[in-house]
Amino acid sequence: QVQPVESGGGLVQAGGSLRLSCAASGRTFGIYRMGWFRQAPGKEREFVAAIGWSGGNSYYADSVQGRFTISRDKNTNMVYLQMNGLEPTDTAVYYCVRDRSTGWNGGDWGQGTQVTVSS
């Protein structure tokens, strides 16, 4: 099973923007949804956003609602997370997850990409 591959992390000043990319990888048949999670140092991993692979419906954590936008391109099997208005509290490793109706914990996780927001 090929794991998703994230890219696009980096260092940005508060108020800035970044776009994360995720190659869904492997066979896309049977994907139920794709999601982004993040984990900051010393904190639990937390949900950020998700999108239905078929219908494209999306939902967000309250902490990023209105600032982040998740999208997917079924032609290229890519998922994106556009992050605007970044805050130092958004600093974390961001993970892309592929869910084949097994739930997030049973999904296929990428290696993560670091996002650092300086104040």
Secondary structure, DSSP 8 states (H G I E B T S, - for coil): ----EEE--EEEETT--EEEEEE--S--TT--EEEEEEE-TTS--EEEEEEETTT--EEE-TTTTTTEEEEEETTTTEEEEEE-S--GGG-EEEEEEEESSS-STTSEE---EEEEEE-
